Amino acid sequence: MRFTNVCGMLGNPNFYGDLYQEHTAEKIEQLKAMNINTVFVNIAWSRPWIDAVNLENAAVSASFPLLSDMEEVERHRRSLGARVSAVKAAGLQAFALFGIPRYFDFAKYPESYGVLKGSTVSTISPGDSVACVRSPEVRQLYRELFADLLAHMPELDGMQVYTYDELAEVCDEDSDCPRCRGIAADERIPAFLNGLHEDLQALKPGFELWWEPWELSAAQTYRITERLDPAIGLALHSTLHEVYFVNETDQWFRNLAAIASDQGRKVVGEIFAGGSGEDLGNIVGFPSPRLVYQQIQALARVPGVTGIKEYFGFPLEYASVNEETMRLVAQDPYRPWDDVAAALAADYADDDDGRRGIRQFWEHAARAVEFIPWDLSWVLRFGNLPPYAEYWGARFVDLFKTPWSTPSWLSNRRSFYLVVDGETNFTARMQLDLIERFRMAADWLGLAAEEADRTDVREEKRAGFGLQREAVAMLGHMVKCRLHHLELSYLADRLRAVQEEPEAGAVVRRIASLLDAELDNAGRWLSLLQHSDVPYTFRGGDGSALKHETIAATIGRIEQAKGGLEQEDRTAWLARYF
């Protein structure tokens, strides 16, 4: 099969700005070489400091102008407009992504803007209120924003919209919104989306609108899709719970694709296909070509799927073998994996031993990702909680609870993750299981590193191969950090329950050994960051960049824990560190 849309974007939520997002002719040609024909011109990702996230960031409503900051709008008009023009000049489609309807703190605006207001309290951003999709004025707001956007970017071909996430939300049927309370989502959201599509067609016939049904329950997405105008496409995570490198598809995805197929509707599946992903965190160049291949082939096997979208983005300065896999597979998804792997390896090494070694390296790296227990918690993804940001003052499980109460979190996503907002499933036996799975992932990364160190590649491939080797080392340190913290938390609970010798002494000795291992791991990770040519930027819980000094200070906490283990009162020590 051939996909109608193969989508991607320049830069990603970790590597952004002019260096990574400048839409030069050379970079766009690199995207075309990966079979990409549809380019998203803004990263969004709920990060307004990177790009426009909502229409209000890039356009102005005549009726509600104060929702937009003109300086911000002008900046995004220039940047997005230039990107659209560059994409079109290369003969590709240009798409944007926005969250609609945006939630607001209505206290900041005139009282007359209250006509937009629905639910008083957002389930995503509790300090804000929801703009109601059943308010005629909200429909008017977005009609005006569309008109202004297309007046300044007339070449834009389409738009993907989130109705949840991307700083957007719809009222819940159990909310206090007088228009929506007691009315099911499938009786409200289709009319809103169909109205948006109608307005866009009036402004620019043939303009494409895709809907991302995120944060809604499975049944809600099915019922809403049944009522949508068939011209509205669906952009879907490859599973209901999240996008991961290890995903193929789940029943939710296949059911939606089946409904859409019956309607003649476009379906674009979202995957991670570069050397970065939200699950892998602030890593670039990670080598897992088989996982990219499997994701693409899994989507191709689903009846009704018409396109694929690389979900995280491509910082092409750090392209890896994964991007090369896109080149070979994106429009030839049934090509046998052995042929793909052989073609990739042939680009790296001249002799059979070198090709075998490079393939083993990639396979070991992929196996490691598969053994990480992603089902532990949504927060486990390394993009959510980087190493040495918030550890060493809390129990492991307390860091991995998910605070949201969207329809999806109150229903289906609970069926996948072991830890959501409670600890019922986080039993002692489960912790031992998770510890071993982390350990196996770390072992596979160790084997990958060993294979890389004895594999020689062509001169022109050495820099790229070095980046892949560094990415494996990065993930190895991050996985070991999770492993050590989980096992230390498990042992701390054991120590609380055990008072008698010799068992208590044995637990203390194991804790001391793990603290030594973690100090070694942390020191090596910090050294890698300090000596790498890649400008890795990790962020703490408040969103601020973690400087090397901050990370070093956190490592100092581990040293304090080690020093106090034998000297402090045991109860006080446990309370302080775990």
Secondary structure, DSSP 8 states (H G I E B T S, - for coil): ---SEEEE-BS-SSS-SHHHH---HHHHHHHHHTT--EEE----TT-TTTS--SHHHH---SSSGGGS-HHHHHHHHHHHHHHHHHHHHTT-EEEEEEESSB-B-GGGS-GGGGGGB--SS-SSSTTSB-B-TT-HHHHHHHHHHHHHHHHH-TT--EEEEESSBTTB----TTSS-TTTTT--GGGTHHHHHHHHHHHHHHHSTT-EEEEE-TTS-HHHHHHHHHHS-TTSEEEEESSSS---TT----HHHHHHHHHHHHHT--EEEEE--SS-BTTTBS--S---HHHHHHHHHHHHTSTT--EEEESS-B-GGG--HHHHHHHHHTT-TTS-HHHHHHHHHHTT-SSHHHHHHHHHHHHHHHHHHHHS-GGG-GGGSTTTS-TTSS-SSS-TGGGG------TTTTTGGGGT-S-SS--TT--HHHHHHHHHHHHHHHHHHHHHHHHHHT----GGGHHHHHHHHHHHHHHHHHHHHHHHHHHHHHHHHHHHH--STTHHHHHHHHHHHHHHHHHHHHHHHHHHHHH-SS----B-TTS-B--HHHHHHHHHHHHHHHHHTTTS-HHHHHHHH-
